[in-house]
């Protein structure tokens, strides 16, 4: 059943309920249901790939400027060759200085390959560099959707290393305030909301998405398998439909509860206008909703469990310790 049909059915449940308001009630019920359970349709797979660092040739940048000029013989061709379909130059970050990598980290929001110019997201506040060293690599990574909720796992596939997801930015700042740890990343750290290029002609394609920092500095090509949970989105178009795991009868039961609540609040108190006891109908609608919710949660649980098992995201109680000879990282096992 599409959104338009659910709105029409809900409108028939309560006299004088504004038709435009039914969309709000349906989406309110849909949001409530999404938050009542870990549904299989809100689990997602995605991936990141950290591009290799670009540091060939030299660059020139003045303190207080936002433009970086790269030498045309080596650096500019290296930047052009380094652009890939999985990581544009405008998704990466710039560091410059007499000792490359010690400056602040600046976002690149525009690249002019003809003139070898890069535009930074804010004025360069480190020391002026003339024909000096630089480094360009990607530090910040967005999830694949704006309604992202949380990560379940981010795994370095080459090392089979699950990155730590629980560290705060303050903890990382205490260990490495200059971001000078240039080893393989071991942590995924919340960075903020993507505002790169806001107010310019070249805003980020993921503007408004959460951003996450990979620490230590991701300067080596690695593939990351990302598994997470999303919030889900509202129904917008009249033809939008619900996932099969949450049939319309479930959402309409909760939507009717909200419709009866509206009717009770707007009931005409004139004795001649007495109608149904909407409080009783609210209770009945809520009971139907809870019964259906338990039913469909139980049916979906197997698919949720399979999603975790198929991705090896649940450690079995008989798990033994491991040692990764590439990463030199050990994992503890369960002792009995």
N, C-alpha and C positions, 0 to 999 in steps of 0.2 A: 504493500500500500504506500502510495506516494504522500508527500507532505500535504498536497491539496486535498486529498481524500480524507486524511486524518483531521484536517481542519474542518471539513464539511461534516464529518461524523460528530466531532466534538461540539460543533455549533448546534446540532440537533439534540444534544443532551440537556441544554439549559436554554430556556426561553430568554430572548433579549440579550444573550451574550454577544458582544460585538464580534463580527467575523474576523476583523483584523487582529483582535486580541487573541484569537485561538492559536495563531502562529507562536505568539509569546508563550502561551501555556504549554503547547506541544514541545517547544524547545526547552522550557523549564523542566518538564517531565523527562525529556531525553537527557539533559545534563545531570539531573538527579540520579538517573539510572546508570549513566556512565561512571559516576563516582561511587556507586554502591558496590562495585565489584571490580576485580581485575579481569577484564574481558579479553578474550583472545584477539579480537579485532583491534585492540589498542596496543598490542605488542608489535614491535617492528624490528626489522634488520636493516642496517645501512653500513656504510664503510667510509673510512678516511684513508688517504694516502699522503704521507709527508714527502713533498718533493725534495730533491737534493738542493743543498745550499748553492747559491750563485755568488761568487766572489772574484770572478775573473776581471782583470783590468782595474781601472781606477774610477773615482768619482770626485766631484767637487760640490760642496754644499756650504753655505754661509750660515753662521749662527743667526737665528731669527727669520730665516727664509723657509719657504715651503717647497721650493723646487730643488731637485738634485740633478746635476748634469753628469752624464756618464761619457767616458771616452768613446769615440765612434769606432775605433778599430777593434777593440776586444770586448769591452763591457756591454755596449749596446747590442752587438750580435749575440752575446751570451744571454742577455735578458730576453731577446726575441726567441732564441732557441729554447729557453727554459719555460716558455709559456706552454701549458698543456691544457687539455680539455677537462682535467680534473682539478687543476689549480692554476688559475689565472694570476698574472703578476699583481693585479689589483686585489687579490685575496691574501697577499703575503705582506711581510713586514720588513722594514729596513733598519739596519744599524750601521753607523759609520763612526769614524774617528781614527786617530793615529794608531790605536790598537783596536782592530775591528772586533765588535761584539761587546765592548764595555759601555757604549753609549746607551741612551734610552732606546726603547723599541717604538718605532713609528709605523703606522699603517700606511700602505700605499693605496691611494684612491684614484690615480690616473697614471697612464703610461703613454708617452708619445714616442713611438719607435723611430719616427723620421728624424727627430732632433735629439733623441737620446735623453729625454727629460722624464723624470718621475715626480709626481706631486704627492706630498705627504699630507696627512690629515690634520696636522697642526705645525706651527713653526718649529724649526729645528733648534733646540736649546743647548745642544752640546757644542764642543769646540769646532771652529771652522776647519773644514777639510779641503785641501787643494791637491787634486790628483792623488788622493789617499785611498786607503783600503776601505772596504765596505763588506757587508754581508746581507743577502736577501734570502729569506726562508719563511716558511709559514709556521707561526706560533699558535694562532687562534683558529678554531674550527667550530662551525655551527652544526647543529643537528639537522636532519633532513626536512623538518617541518616546524612551523611556528608554535604549534600547540604541544610541543615537547614537554614531558613531565619530568622524567628522570632516567638515568642510565641504569641498566642492569649489569652490563659488562662492556668494557672496551678492551679488546684483546689484540696484542701484537702477534700476527699470525706466523711470522718468520721464527720468532722465539717461543711461541705459544706462552706468552706472558700476559697475564691479566693485569691491567693497570689499576692502580689504587684510585678509588673514586670518592673517598671520604675525607681527604685532606682539605683544609680551608686555605684560602689565599694567604691569610696571616701566617699559617704554619710554613708555607713555601717561602714567603718573604723572610721569615726568620732564618731559614736554611740557606737561601740563595737570593738575597735582595737584588743583586746585579744581574741575575739570570745568566750566570757564567758557567753553569753546569752543562757542558756540551757532550753529554753522553746520550744513550738511548732513553727516550721518555719512559717514566715509571708512574706518572700521576696524570689524572685528568682533573683540572681545577676550574671551578666556575669563574668566569671573567666578567660577565655583565651582559647587557643587551647590545646588540650590534647597532651602532649609530655611525658607522664609518661612512663618510661622504654625505651625511645628512645636511641639507641646505645647499648642496652643490649640484652641478649638472651630471655628476657621476656617483650617485648614491650606491651603496652596497646592494647587491641583488638579494641579500638575506637581511635587509634592514628590519629591525624589530625582532629578529630571532635571538635566542640565547647564544652566547659565545663561550667556548671553553678553551683553556690554555693547556697545551701539552708541555709537561715539565719532566725531565730536563729537555734542553733545547732540541727540537726535532730537525736536525740538519742532515740526517741520513734517510734515504728512501726506505720506508717501511709501510706495509699494508696493515690496516687496523679493521677488525671486524667489530662493529658497534651494534649492540643490542639494547633496546630501551622500551620505555612505556610513554605513550602519548596521551593527551587529555581527551582527544576527540573534538570534533567541530559540530556546530549547530546545523540544522537543516535550513537551507536558504532558498533554493529554487522550488517551485511547485512540484517538480518531478523528482526531487531528492527522495531517496528511500532509506530505510533503516537496514543495518546488517541483519543477516538471517538469525544471528544469535539472540537478537532482541526484537521479537515480532511486534507488530503494531498494537496487539491487544495489551501487551505489557505497558507500553508508553501511554496508550489511551486511558488505561486504568488510573495512572497517576495524573494525567492531564485532566481527567474528570474530577479528581479530588480538588485540583486547583480551581476548576470551573465552578464546582459546588461551593467552594470557599468564597469565590467572587459573588455568587448568587446570594449566599447568606449575608454577606456584607452589604449588598445592595437591595435587600428585600424591602418591599413596600410594607410598612407597618400598619396600613389601614386594614381594619377587620374584614372588609369585603375583598381584600386582595391577598388573603392568606393562601399560601400555596404549600408545596412540599416542605418537609423538614430537612433542609439541606445539611444540617449537622449529622443527621442519621445517614444521609447519602454519602457524606464525606467519610464516615466511618466504614461504610460498606465498600466504597471505592478503595480505601487504603488497605482493607483486608484482602480484597481481590489482588491488589498490586503486590502485596507482600507474598501471597501464595504463589503468584506467577513469577515473582523475582526469585524465590527459592527454587522453583522448578527450572527456570532457564539458567540460573547460576550453576546448578548441578549438572545440567546438560553440557555447559560450556567448559566445565572444570577439566575434563579429559583433554580438550584441545590446548588449554593453558599448560597443563602438566607436560604434554607432548612437546610443546614449543620449548620449554626449558630443557627437557631431557635430550631432545634432538640437537641442541646446541651445547650440550655438556656444560650447563650452567648451574647444576646442582651437584655439589660434592657428595659422593656416596659415603656412608659411615665407615666403609672398609677402605677408604682412600689411603694410599701410602705416600710417603714423601717422595719428592722428585728433585732432580738437579739439572738445570739447563746449562749445558756446556758453552753455548753461544753467548747467553746473557750473563752467565755466572750468577744465577739466581736460584736459590733453593726454596722449596715449599715444604712445609711441615705436614706430616700425616697424623692420623688418629691412632693413639696408642691404647692397647687394651691389656 
